[in-house]
Amino acid sequence: MAEDSNTVCGFGQLDPGTQAVEAVYVLPSTIRKGIGSAILLELEHQAVSLLLPRLTLDASLNSEEFYAVHGYAQAHGYAQAARAEHELRPGVFLPCVRMTKLLHASEGA
């Protein structure tokens, strides 16, 4: 969780069992301020400390460049694996890009 002036402005969630980043969200007013990057790097650090060999995630179509190997300047090195649909709740699906990243001991540190 990320806070600014005692206000939650972002959060992330890692599922070590499935080796998946389940969420990285920031308030719209905080986009491109490095908060999402800091959250993702912390999740990667946790994954490395748990000796996970890789992470996967389902990126919404508008967040693909944030995670991508060749996205914008702060991209985080995730490679596209496949186009997919992420189930938000039973019967409600969001188009997404399934992505993966191999982890090394020096990443996320």
Residue, then its C-alpha position, 0 to 999 in steps of 0.5 A: m500500500a502506498e500513502d501520500s499525506n495519510t491518504v491511500c493512493g495505491f496498492g499492490q497484491l502478490d500471490p506467491g502460490t500462483q507466482a502472480v502479481e494480482a494487482v497494482y493500482v494507483l489513484p488516477s491523480t497519481i499516475r506517472k509519479g512513480i508510485g505504481s513502479a514503487i509498488l511493483l518493485e516491492l512486489e518483485h522484491q518480495a517474490v525474489s525473497l521467496l525464491l520465485p523464479r518468475l512472475t505472471l500478471d494479467a495487464s489491462l490493455n491500457s496498462e500493457e506499456f507500463y509492464a512491457v519489455h519495450g514500453y515507455a521509459q519506466a517499463h518493467g520488463y514483462a513479456q507478452a505471453a498471450r491475449a486473454e480475458h481476466e474474470l473480474r467476477p463470475g460472468v464479467f470479463l476484461p480483455c487483458v494481456r497475459m505477461t510474464k517476467l523471469l526473476h533474478a536475485s538482483e531484481g527487486a532488491 
